[in-house]
Structure formats: C-alpha cells, structure tokens
C-alpha cells in the first residue's frame, strides 16, 4: 500500500497538534492543583497578619502529609525591632512537647527490656525523691508519671524559677520537701511537670544514660532528627531566636529547666515533620503501631478504667476542632509557645511555634491551622444521643477534687441540670453549655464526635471526669 508524503506530513501535523492539546490539558490540570498551594499561601498570609497584630518577632510552621513536607516556613525577624529576616535554620524551643518524646522513649525502653511501664517508680528512684503516704497499697508506677496520674500537683514557684544547670538527680533532691503525693495514685489525671522530672530520672537509671543522651539514642536518631537536643550547645545558642514576653519586646533569658525532661528540647522546626510523619504513618521500623496507640489511649486513671477512652495518654492528648479529632501536645518554654497536632482523617499534621509568651496569639494561630487542615473533610459521624434512665443521678452540684497549682483552696465547682429535655453543664462563672448523653455515663458536647466526659460511681461516690477536671458530686 502506497502512502503519499503529503499524507505522512498530515499525520505528523495531527500528532503535533495532539501533543500541544495534551500539554495544554496538563497545564489545566496543574491549574487545578495550584489552588491548594494558593490555600497554603492564604493561610500564611493570615498567620503573618496575626504575627504582626500581636507584635510577634518570629514564628515557624510545618505542615506535612505521611510522606511529604507541604509547608516549611520560618517567618518574621531575627529579633525584636530588627529588619533582618529570621534564618530558615533558626532554632526554637518546644517546651512541653518534650514530654511526647520522653513518653516515646519510655516505650522504646520497654520494647528493649529496660523497664515495664507498670513497674513501680520506687524500683528505680531513691526513696528521698518524693513522699507517698499511699505507698503500701498504691505505689506510683512509671505509666502514672507519664499520664500525670501519680497524685502530684505541679512544680512550685521556686522550682519553675530555678535557672542553673544541674543534673536531674540534683534538681529532684533540691525540692524533695515540697514533693508530696496529694491524692491516691492511679485515680485522677492532673498535669504535673514534676511527674516528668521523676519519669526522666527513671529513664536515666533504666538506660544508664543521661536524659539527653537517652532521647538522642532512642528517639532522635531513629527518627533522623539531627537538630533536636536538650542542651544549649554552641550551635543552638548561635542560632536560637530570642524569646520574649507578651509584648514582643522584653527579652526572656534562656531557661535552664531544673528538670530537662519536662520541656527542654531545642530544634530546627523542620525536624518536627519526622515525628508527625511517624504518627501519620501509624508506626515505623523502630516504633510499632501498638506503641503509638498506647500513647493515644489513657489507661492509668480511674476514668480510663471505667470506660473513658478520651484524655491524656503517654505524652499525647486529644482535642476537637470543628468536630474533628486531633492528637498532639502544646509547649511553653518561657518566651516560646508551641503546638503540634495530627488529624488522621485529613492525613495531615502540623507544628507551630512563636517566640513570644502570648497565649492568645498562639491559640488564634493554632486554630487557623487546624481549621485549614480539616477544611473540606466529609461530615463527622457523631455518637448518637440516648435517653438516660435516671436523670437525677447525673444532675446536681460537683466539687473539684484535684488541683494543679495552689493547693486545696483553689477548688472549683460546677453544676449539671436537666432543662427542657436536655442536660446542661455550667462551670462557676461560665455560661450553661449543652451536654449530649451517649450512654454508660458518657457525654459529649455538640461539636464533639465522641464522648469526652464521664460520670461514674466508685466506692459509693459519684465522680465527674473530663477536660473540666476531676469532680465529686456533693448534692
């Protein structure tokens, strides 16, 4: 069959036109993807505006998927009043997010046979580090320290103000007289930096390494977090952005925490993507899914044993944003406020840090990021409302049982009422808020998908436990 050259030329022209059309279509498809990047730029613009409004010198934001870093920004200025942009390689302090790493390192120690989370803390610690009047029947365990259920209130003013470099053992011995168990271990969660001071020392004894070396060996190196350290090394101090008071002007000196395991990690923000990707992928070669699930699931409290699976686990806690569940942790390092979180439905995680002690600004910026991450997700399926068999069992006045600071004089109260066919809760001077009963003494709020509060009986006493705190019914 003979084919003329003119026909061949026509075929080539047609193929060339087809290639042009395909390239054009690829450009169109690329334009469809670009709005996602534009959304990131809009988010950054909102955060920049918030930074300027609150006079925050610098902030950093990392957003990642399970495999790729989508946003890696360090923005603002090198110091207050400067016009020099902050370095991409600047270090920030992450504060209590350190606790997430300490808990993860405890799980690593358990997997290596160095300890068991149910072990008594006294098997590792000197007898003169805390006073437990319940020790005969309720000794403190390692997991209770890590879940803040050991019965310890938080550090005192002098402990927080300590600013000299000492070993964990020296620091813990210094304030022994103030370290007394105030309520029965294993009963109630109450956030305590002291607990993580003790937990850090347990890890030192179990591993035979100081706490920084142990975290480096057990977590930082396996996650390839090359910049993370608890130490104020020369490199850290040369590249650390200064921390400021709320006004963004008054500098706060470097805080040498008396217990580094409570919050002393310094790092370049990009390194936090490695931790986020660990959780988003549900594990790795070094950290199993069971270990990560244990971090998310509280077990060492009375409420957990009674069926409330919401609360502070091992260095992680949950919260809701627009009905979607996040896990993560926040941090305060005296001049630095931080937050990290991951959302499993979106398969996205974030880390945010500012170098100003301005909680309002940090909340505003965190909410912007969290709302962005869940934007466009399918509607959340919420636990259905159920009818309670005995409304009077739940309603009444409740008095707080535990305190973080200040002692028993700081007790608060709340009230639950049944009004117009629904439960409502009110804390002291707050407004009445709707509670939705979902069965078995469990409640959620309208914006929450699953229960976050439980009312239960133990030894003929009625307790209420949730984000509000730990309460006992008084009438």
C-alpha positions as CSV (number, residue, x, y, z in Angstrom):
1,X,0.0,0.0,0.0
2,X,1.5,3.3,-1.1
3,X,1.2,6.3,1.3
4,X,1.9,9.8,-0.1
5,X,4.4,12.1,1.6
6,X,1.6,14.6,2.0
7,X,-0.4,12.1,3.9
8,X,2.5,11.4,6.2
9,X,3.1,15.1,6.8
10,X,-0.6,15.4,7.7
11,X,-0.2,12.6,10.3
12,X,2.8,14.3,11.9
13,X,0.9,17.6,12.0
14,X,-2.0,15.9,13.7
15,X,0.3,14.3,16.2
16,X,1.9,17.6,16.9
17,X,-1.5,19.2,17.5
18,X,-2.4,16.3,19.8
19,X,0.8,16.8,21.8
20,X,0.0,20.6,22.1
21,X,-3.5,19.8,23.3
22,X,-2.2,17.2,25.8
23,X,0.3,19.8,27.2
24,X,-2.5,22.3,27.4
25,X,-4.6,19.8,29.3
26,X,-1.7,19.1,31.7
27,X,-1.4,22.9,32.3
28,X,-5.1,23.0,33.1
29,X,-4.7,20.1,35.5
30,X,-1.8,21.8,37.1
31,X,-4.0,24.9,37.5
32,X,-6.5,22.7,39.3
33,X,-3.8,21.7,41.7
34,X,-2.4,25.2,42.2
35,X,-5.4,26.4,44.3
36,X,-4.2,24.0,47.0
37,X,-0.8,25.8,47.1
38,X,-2.8,29.1,46.9
39,X,-4.7,28.0,50.0
40,X,-1.3,27.5,51.8
41,X,-0.3,31.0,50.8
42,X,-3.6,32.4,52.1
43,X,-3.0,30.5,55.4
44,X,0.5,32.0,55.6
45,X,-1.0,35.5,55.0
46,X,-3.4,35.0,57.8
47,X,-0.7,33.9,60.2
48,X,1.6,36.7,59.1
49,X,-1.2,39.2,59.8
50,X,-1.7,37.6,63.3
51,X,2.0,37.8,63.9
52,X,2.1,41.5,63.1
53,X,-1.1,42.3,65.1
54,X,0.4,40.7,68.2
55,X,3.9,42.0,67.6
56,X,5.5,38.5,67.5
57,X,9.0,38.8,66.1
58,X,9.1,35.3,64.6
59,X,7.2,32.1,64.1
60,X,7.6,28.8,62.3
61,X,5.0,26.5,60.7
62,X,5.5,23.0,59.4
63,X,2.6,21.0,57.7
64,X,3.2,17.5,56.5
65,X,1.4,14.5,54.9
66,X,2.6,11.0,55.8
67,X,5.3,11.2,53.2
68,X,5.9,14.9,52.2
69,X,6.5,18.2,53.9
70,X,3.9,20.6,52.4
71,X,4.8,23.7,54.3
72,X,8.2,24.6,55.8
73,X,8.2,28.2,56.9
74,X,10.2,30.3,59.3
75,X,8.9,33.8,59.2
76,X,9.4,37.2,60.8
77,X,12.6,38.8,62.0
78,X,15.7,37.6,63.7
79,X,15.0,39.7,66.9
80,X,12.5,42.3,68.2
81,X,13.0,45.6,66.4
82,X,15.2,44.1,63.7
83,X,14.5,44.2,59.9
84,X,16.8,41.2,59.3
85,X,14.6,38.2,58.3
86,X,14.8,35.2,60.7
87,X,17.0,32.4,59.3
88,X,15.5,29.3,57.8
89,X,17.9,27.4,60.0
90,X,16.9,29.1,63.3
91,X,16.4,27.1,66.4
92,X,13.3,27.3,68.6
93,X,12.4,25.8,72.0
94,X,9.4,23.5,72.0
95,X,8.7,23.4,75.8
96,X,6.4,20.6,77.0
97,X,6.2,18.9,73.6
98,X,9.4,17.4,75.0
99,X,7.0,15.2,77.1
100,X,5.9,13.5,73.9
101,X,9.5,12.5,73.2
102,X,10.1,11.4,76.8
103,X,7.0,9.1,76.7
104,X,8.0,7.7,73.3
105,X,11.5,7.0,74.7
106,X,9.9,5.2,77.7
107,X,8.0,2.9,75.2
108,X,11.3,2.3,73.4
109,X,12.9,1.4,76.8
110,X,10.1,-1.0,77.4
111,X,10.5,-2.6,73.9
112,X,14.2,-3.1,74.7
113,X,13.5,-4.8,78.0
114,X,15.0,-2.0,80.1
115,X,11.7,-1.4,82.1
116,X,8.0,-2.1,82.1
117,X,5.5,0.8,82.3
118,X,3.7,-0.9,85.1
119,X,6.9,-1.0,87.2
120,X,6.9,0.9,90.5
121,X,8.9,4.1,90.2
122,X,10.5,3.4,93.6
123,X,12.2,0.4,92.0
124,X,14.4,3.0,90.1
125,X,14.3,6.1,92.2
126,X,15.9,6.9,95.5
127,X,13.5,6.9,98.5
128,X,14.2,10.6,99.2
129,X,12.7,12.0,95.9
130,X,9.0,12.1,96.9
131,X,6.7,11.2,99.8
132,X,3.9,8.9,99.1
133,X,1.6,8.2,102.1
134,X,-0.3,5.7,99.9
135,X,2.8,3.6,99.0
136,X,1.8,0.5,100.9
137,X,-1.4,0.0,98.8
138,X,-0.9,2.3,95.9
139,X,2.8,2.8,94.9
140,X,3.5,5.1,91.9
141,X,4.1,3.4,88.6
142,X,6.0,4.7,85.6
143,X,2.9,5.0,83.4
144,X,1.2,7.0,86.1
145,X,4.1,9.5,86.0
146,X,3.8,9.7,82.2
147,X,0.0,10.1,82.3
148,X,0.1,12.6,85.2
149,X,-2.0,10.3,87.4
150,X,0.6,9.9,90.2
151,X,-1.2,12.2,92.6
152,X,1.3,15.1,92.2
153,X,0.4,18.7,91.8
154,X,2.7,20.8,89.6
155,X,6.0,22.4,90.4
156,X,6.2,25.3,92.9
157,X,7.3,28.8,92.1
158,X,10.9,28.2,93.2
159,X,11.2,25.1,91.0
160,X,10.0,27.0,88.0
161,X,12.3,29.9,88.7
162,X,15.4,27.7,89.1
163,X,17.8,28.7,86.2
164,X,21.0,26.9,86.9
165,X,22.2,23.8,85.1
166,X,22.0,20.8,87.4
167,X,21.6,17.1,86.9
168,X,18.1,15.6,87.2
169,X,19.1,13.9,90.4
170,X,20.4,17.1,91.9
171,X,17.3,19.0,90.9
172,X,14.9,16.4,92.2
173,X,16.8,16.3,95.6
174,X,16.7,20.0,95.9
175,X,12.9,20.3,96.2
176,X,12.1,17.0,97.9
177,X,10.3,18.6,100.9
178,X,7.7,20.1,98.5
179,X,7.1,16.8,96.6
180,X,4.2,15.1,98.3
181,X,1.5,12.9,96.8
182,X,-1.7,14.7,97.4
183,X,-4.3,12.1,96.2
184,X,-4.3,8.4,95.6
185,X,-2.0,7.4,92.7
186,X,-3.8,6.0,89.7
187,X,-7.1,7.8,90.4
188,X,-7.1,11.2,88.7
189,X,-5.2,13.0,85.9
190,X,-3.7,16.3,86.9
191,X,-1.0,17.9,84.8
192,X,2.4,17.9,86.6
193,X,5.8,18.9,85.3
194,X,7.2,17.3,88.4
195,X,6.0,13.9,87.2
196,X,8.1,14.2,84.1
197,X,11.1,15.2,86.2
198,X,10.7,11.9,88.0
199,X,10.0,10.0,84.8
200,X,13.1,11.4,83.2
201,X,15.2,10.2,86.2
202,X,13.6,6.7,85.9
203,X,14.7,6.6,82.3
204,X,18.2,7.7,83.2
205,X,18.5,4.8,85.7
206,X,16.9,2.2,83.4
207,X,19.1,3.2,80.4
208,X,22.3,4.1,82.1
209,X,22.4,7.3,80.1
210,X,21.6,10.9,81.0
211,X,18.2,12.0,79.7
212,X,19.6,13.9,76.6
213,X,21.8,11.0,75.5
214,X,18.9,8.6,76.0
215,X,16.5,10.6,73.9
216,X,19.1,11.1,71.3
217,X,19.8,7.3,71.2
218,X,16.2,6.1,71.5
219,X,14.2,8.7,69.5
220,X,16.1,11.5,67.8
221,X,18.5,9.2,65.8
222,X,15.8,6.6,64.9
223,X,13.6,9.5,63.6
224,X,16.6,11.2,61.9
225,X,16.0,14.4,63.9
226,X,19.6,15.7,63.6
227,X,19.0,19.1,65.2
228,X,17.0,18.1,68.3
229,X,18.8,18.4,71.7
230,X,18.1,19.3,75.3
231,X,21.4,21.0,75.6
232,X,22.2,24.7,75.0
233,X,25.1,23.8,72.7
234,X,27.2,26.5,70.9
235,X,25.3,25.8,67.7
236,X,22.0,26.1,69.4
237,X,22.8,29.4,71.1
238,X,24.3,30.9,68.0
239,X,21.1,30.1,66.0
240,X,18.3,30.3,68.7
241,X,15.8,33.0,68.1
242,X,15.3,35.0,71.3
243,X,12.2,34.5,73.4
244,X,10.1,37.5,74.5
245,X,7.4,38.5,77.0
246,X,3.8,39.1,75.8
247,X,4.7,42.5,74.4
248,X,7.2,41.0,71.9
249,X,9.8,43.5,73.2
250,X,11.1,42.4,76.6
251,X,13.6,39.5,76.2
252,X,13.4,36.5,78.5
253,X,16.7,34.9,79.4
254,X,17.3,31.2,78.4
255,X,15.5,29.0,80.9
256,X,17.7,26.2,82.2
257,X,14.9,23.9,83.4
258,X,15.6,22.2,86.6
259,X,14.1,19.0,85.1
260,X,15.0,19.0,81.4
261,X,12.6,16.1,80.7
262,X,9.7,18.5,81.3
263,X,10.4,20.7,78.3
264,X,14.0,21.5,77.4
265,X,14.2,20.4,73.7
266,X,15.6,22.8,71.1
267,X,15.4,22.2,67.4
268,X,15.0,23.5,63.9
269,X,11.2,23.3,63.2
270,X,11.6,21.2,60.0
271,X,12.7,18.3,62.2
272,X,9.2,18.1,63.8
273,X,7.9,16.8,60.5
274,X,9.7,13.5,61.3
275,X,7.6,13.0,64.4
276,X,4.4,14.0,62.6
277,X,5.1,11.5,59.8
278,X,5.7,8.8,62.4
279,X,2.1,9.3,63.8
280,X,0.5,9.8,60.4
281,X,2.1,6.6,59.1
282,X,1.0,4.7,62.2
283,X,4.5,3.5,63.1
284,X,7.9,2.7,61.7
285,X,10.7,0.2,61.9
286,X,11.6,1.4,65.4
287,X,8.1,2.4,66.8
288,X,5.2,0.0,66.3
289,X,1.6,0.9,65.9
290,X,0.9,-0.6,69.3
291,X,3.3,1.8,70.9
292,X,1.7,4.8,69.2
293,X,-1.8,3.6,70.1
294,X,-0.7,3.3,73.7
295,X,0.4,6.9,73.6
296,X,-3.1,8.0,72.4
297,X,-5.0,5.8,74.8
298,X,-5.1,6.7,78.6
299,X,-5.1,3.7,80.9
300,X,-3.6,4.9,84.2
301,X,-6.7,6.6,85.7
302,X,-9.9,5.6,87.3
303,X,-11.9,7.2,84.5
304,X,-10.0,5.2,81.9
305,X,-10.7,2.0,83.8
306,X,-14.4,3.0,83.9
307,X,-14.5,3.3,80.1
308,X,-13.5,6.9,79.2
309,X,-11.0,6.5,76.3
310,X,-10.5,10.3,75.9
311,X,-7.8,12.1,77.9
312,X,-4.1,12.5,78.4
313,X,-2.2,9.3,77.4
314,X,1.5,8.8,77.3
315,X,2.7,12.3,76.3
316,X,-0.2,12.9,73.9
317,X,-3.7,14.4,74.4
318,X,-6.7,14.8,72.2
319,X,-8.9,17.8,71.3
320,X,-11.6,18.7,68.8
321,X,-11.6,21.4,66.1
322,X,-14.8,21.8,64.1
323,X,-15.8,18.3,65.2
324,X,-12.6,16.6,64.0
325,X,-10.3,14.8,66.5
326,X,-6.7,15.9,66.8
327,X,-3.9,14.4,68.8
328,X,-0.8,16.2,69.9
329,X,0.7,18.4,72.6
330,X,1.5,22.0,73.4
331,X,4.5,23.6,74.9
332,X,5.7,26.7,76.9
333,X,9.4,27.4,77.2
334,X,9.4,30.8,78.8
335,X,9.3,33.0,75.7
336,X,8.3,30.3,73.3
337,X,4.8,28.8,72.8
338,X,4.3,25.8,70.5
339,X,1.7,23.3,69.4
340,X,1.8,20.2,67.3
341,X,-1.1,18.1,66.2
342,X,-2.1,15.5,63.6
343,X,-5.5,14.7,62.2
344,X,-6.0,11.1,60.9
345,X,-8.9,11.7,58.6
346,X,-7.1,14.5,56.8
347,X,-3.8,12.6,57.0
348,X,-2.1,15.9,57.8
349,X,-0.1,17.1,60.8
350,X,1.3,20.5,61.8
351,X,3.9,22.1,64.1
352,X,3.6,25.8,65.1
353,X,5.9,27.8,67.3
354,X,6.1,31.5,68.2
355,X,8.9,33.3,70.2
356,X,6.6,35.3,72.4
357,X,4.8,34.4,75.6
358,X,1.4,35.3,74.1
359,X,-1.1,32.5,74.6
360,X,-3.9,34.4,72.8
361,X,-1.8,34.7,69.7
362,X,-0.8,31.1,69.8
363,X,-4.4,30.0,70.2
364,X,-5.5,32.2,67.2
365,X,-2.7,30.8,65.0
366,X,-3.3,27.2,66.0
367,X,-7.0,27.4,65.3
368,X,-6.3,28.9,61.9
369,X,-4.0,26.0,61.0
370,X,-6.3,23.3,62.5
371,X,-9.3,24.7,60.7
372,X,-7.4,24.7,57.4
373,X,-6.3,21.1,57.8
374,X,-9.9,19.8,58.2
375,X,-11.5,22.1,55.6
376,X,-13.4,20.1,53.1
377,X,-13.4,16.8,55.0
378,X,-16.6,14.7,54.9
379,X,-19.1,15.3,57.8
380,X,-18.1,13.7,61.0
381,X,-20.3,10.8,62.2
382,X,-21.2,11.6,65.8
383,X,-22.1,9.3,68.7
384,X,-26.0,9.4,68.8
385,X,-27.8,10.8,71.7
386,X,-29.5,8.4,74.1
387,X,-32.1,8.7,76.8
388,X,-30.8,8.4,80.4
389,X,-32.6,6.0,82.7
390,X,-32.1,8.2,85.8
391,X,-31.5,11.9,85.1
392,X,-31.2,12.7,88.8
393,X,-28.2,10.5,89.1
394,X,-26.2,12.9,86.8
395,X,-27.7,16.3,87.8
396,X,-26.5,18.3,90.9
397,X,-23.5,20.1,92.3
398,X,-19.9,18.9,91.9
399,X,-16.8,20.0,93.7
400,X,-13.3,19.7,92.3
401,X,-11.0,17.1,93.9
402,X,-7.6,17.8,92.4
403,X,-5.6,21.0,91.7
404,X,-2.6,21.8,89.6
405,X,-1.4,24.9,91.5
406,X,-2.1,26.5,94.8
407,X,-3.4,23.7,96.9
408,X,-7.0,22.8,98.1
409,X,-8.0,26.4,98.4
410,X,-8.2,26.6,94.6
411,X,-11.1,24.1,94.4
412,X,-13.7,24.9,91.8
413,X,-17.3,23.8,91.4
414,X,-19.7,23.0,88.6
415,X,-23.4,22.1,88.2
416,X,-25.4,19.9,85.8
417,X,-29.1,20.4,85.2
418,X,-31.8,18.7,83.2
419,X,-33.6,21.6,81.4
420,X,-36.2,21.4,78.7
421,X,-35.4,17.8,77.8
422,X,-31.6,18.1,77.8
423,X,-28.6,18.1,80.0
424,X,-26.6,21.3,80.6
425,X,-23.3,21.9,82.4
426,X,-22.1,25.2,84.0
427,X,-18.7,25.9,85.5
428,X,-18.7,28.6,88.1
429,X,-18.9,31.9,86.1
430,X,-19.2,30.3,82.7
431,X,-22.4,30.1,80.6
432,X,-24.6,27.0,80.5
433,X,-23.4,24.5,77.9
434,X,-25.3,21.6,76.3
435,X,-24.2,18.1,77.1
436,X,-25.3,15.1,74.9
437,X,-25.7,11.8,76.7
438,X,-24.4,8.8,74.7
439,X,-24.9,6.0,77.2
440,X,-22.9,4.3,80.0
441,X,-22.4,7.6,81.9
442,X,-20.6,9.2,78.9
443,X,-21.3,12.6,77.5
444,X,-20.1,14.7,74.5
445,X,-20.7,18.3,73.5
446,X,-22.5,19.2,70.3
447,X,-19.3,19.9,68.4
448,X,-17.6,16.6,69.5
449,X,-18.0,13.3,67.7
450,X,-17.4,11.1,70.7
451,X,-17.6,11.3,74.5
452,X,-15.1,13.4,76.4
453,X,-16.7,13.4,79.9
454,X,-17.9,10.5,82.1
455,X,-19.9,10.4,85.3
456,X,-19.5,7.2,87.3
457,X,-19.7,5.6,90.7
458,X,-16.7,4.2,92.6
459,X,-17.0,3.0,96.2
460,X,-20.4,4.7,96.6
461,X,-19.1,8.1,95.4
462,X,-20.2,9.8,92.2
463,X,-17.4,11.3,90.1
464,X,-17.3,13.5,87.0
465,X,-14.1,13.5,84.9
466,X,-13.3,15.3,81.7
467,X,-11.5,18.2,80.3
468,X,-13.0,20.2,83.1
469,X,-11.0,18.3,85.7
470,X,-11.9,15.8,88.4
471,X,-15.0,16.4,90.5
472,X,-17.1,14.6,93.1
473,X,-20.8,15.0,93.5
474,X,-21.8,16.8,96.7
475,X,-25.6,17.1,96.3
